[in-house]
Amino acid sequence: MSRRSMTGTLLALIAGAVPLGFAEAASPQDLRAHCASVGADDRLRRLPAALVPAARQLFGPASNEPDAALDASTVYRCMSGQVWLCNTGANLTCAKGDVRRVSRGAAAWCKDHPDSDVVPMVATGHATIYTWTCVGSEPRIAQAEKLDPRGFIAVQWAPLGK
């Protein structure tokens, strides 16, 4: 499956995860009450329009995009009874972290680009938690991102303020 079709599939899943009427009508209080009642729900859901100002405040300079774009690129989920937000981007998938310690993409990259300091995410996939490097023609893990308790890349998510 191509990256483009995978992205389209992901966006369709996100958009369809919650009935559109609820997503548009939900207030921050509604979402807080929902997350408090379910505790954890790993489904990525479309950001309700009422939360665009909170997302803009939370994501700071990255939120200079128009409201419609911020709405389309931000998702939420429930963790530990709280609302958590993630703003997708070029290297941010908002998906659960890929913890596989073997990467066929990194192996192929290193074979073609020995001794590369960094293997790009186009080769490894954007959900990997690892930064890969090449030692000769062999891939090596240089560092790892931390995961939150639900398995998502922790630095990509922030709790909705009180």
C-alpha positions in Angstrom: 0.0 0.0 0.0 1.4 3.4 -0.9 2.0 6.1 1.7 -0.6 8.3 0.0 -3.3 5.6 0.3 -2.2 4.8 3.9 -2.6 8.5 4.7 -6.0 8.6 3.1 -7.1 5.4 4.9 -5.9 6.9 8.3 -7.7 10.1 7.7 -10.9 8.2 6.7 -10.6 6.2 9.9 -10.1 9.3 12.0 -13.0 11.2 10.4 -15.3 8.2 10.8 -14.4 7.3 14.4 -17.1 9.5 15.8 -20.4 10.6 14.4 -19.9 14.0 12.8 -22.7 15.7 14.7 -21.1 14.8 18.1 -17.7 16.0 17.0 -19.0 19.3 15.9 -21.3 19.8 18.9 -19.1 18.5 21.7 -17.8 21.1 24.1 -14.6 20.8 26.1 -16.8 19.9 29.1 -18.6 17.1 27.1 -15.3 15.6 26.1 -13.9 15.8 29.6 -17.0 14.1 30.9 -16.7 11.4 28.2 -13.1 10.7 28.9 -13.7 10.7 32.6 -16.4 8.0 32.2 -14.4 5.8 29.7 -11.0 6.2 31.2 -9.0 5.1 28.2 -10.1 5.0 24.5 -7.3 4.7 22.0 -9.5 5.6 19.0 -8.2 8.8 17.3 -11.2 11.1 16.9 -11.7 14.3 15.0 -11.2 17.5 17.0 -14.6 19.2 17.7 -14.7 22.8 16.4 -15.3 23.9 20.0 -11.7 22.7 20.9 -9.9 24.6 18.1 -9.0 27.5 20.5 -7.7 25.1 23.1 -5.7 23.3 20.4 -4.3 26.6 19.1 -3.2 27.5 22.7 -1.8 24.1 23.4 0.3 23.7 20.2 1.6 27.3 20.1 3.6 28.3 17.0 2.6 25.1 15.2 -1.0 26.3 15.3 -0.6 29.4 13.0 -2.7 27.6 10.5 -6.3 28.6 9.9 -8.9 27.1 12.2 -10.2 24.7 9.5 -6.7 23.3 8.9 -6.0 23.0 12.6 -9.3 21.3 13.1 -8.5 18.9 10.2 -5.0 18.1 11.5 -5.7 17.6 15.2 -7.1 14.5 16.8 -8.0 13.6 20.4 -8.3 10.4 22.5 -8.9 9.5 26.1 -6.2 8.4 28.4 -6.4 8.1 32.2 -9.7 9.8 32.2 -8.4 12.9 30.4 -8.7 14.4 26.9 -5.3 14.2 25.0 -4.6 16.1 21.8 -2.2 15.5 18.9 -1.5 17.7 15.9 -0.4 15.7 12.9 2.4 16.9 10.8 5.2 15.8 8.4 6.7 13.5 11.0 3.9 13.2 13.5 1.5 10.4 12.9 -0.4 10.5 16.3 -0.5 6.7 16.0 0.7 4.1 18.5 4.5 3.8 18.4 6.1 1.1 16.2 8.4 -0.7 18.6 9.8 -3.3 16.2 13.6 -3.4 16.7 14.1 -4.6 13.1 13.3 -2.3 10.2 13.4 -3.6 6.6 13.3 0.0 5.5 16.4 0.9 7.6 18.2 -2.2 6.3 17.5 -1.3 2.7 18.5 2.3 3.3 21.8 1.3 5.0 22.6 -1.1 2.2 22.2 1.7 -0.3 23.7 4.5 2.0 26.3 2.9 4.2 27.5 4.9 7.2 24.5 7.3 7.1 24.2 9.3 10.3 20.4 9.2 10.1 18.0 6.9 8.3 15.0 9.1 7.2 11.5 8.3 8.2 10.6 7.8 4.6 12.6 4.5 4.9 11.6 3.5 8.5 8.0 4.7 8.7 6.8 7.6 10.7 5.4 5.6 13.6 8.8 4.1 14.6 9.9 5.1 18.1 13.6 4.7 17.0 16.1 7.0 15.4 18.1 4.8 13.2 21.7 5.1 11.9 23.9 3.1 9.6 27.1 1.4 10.8 28.6 0.4 7.6 25.6 -1.2 5.7 23.9 -2.4 9.0 21.1 -0.4 10.6 21.5 0.4 14.3 19.1 2.1 16.8 20.6 5.4 18.0 17.9 6.4 20.4 14.3 5.8 21.2 11.2 7.9 22.0 9.3 7.3 25.2 5.9 5.8 25.0 2.9 6.9 27.1 1.1 4.2 29.1 -1.2 3.4 26.1 1.7 2.9 23.7 1.6 6.3 21.8 4.7 8.4 21.3 4.6 10.6 24.4 6.0 13.8 22.9 3.4 13.9 20.3 0.5 14.2 22.8 -0.6 16.8 25.3 -3.4 16.8 27.8 -6.2 19.3 27.3 -5.8 22.0 29.9 -8.3 22.3 32.8 
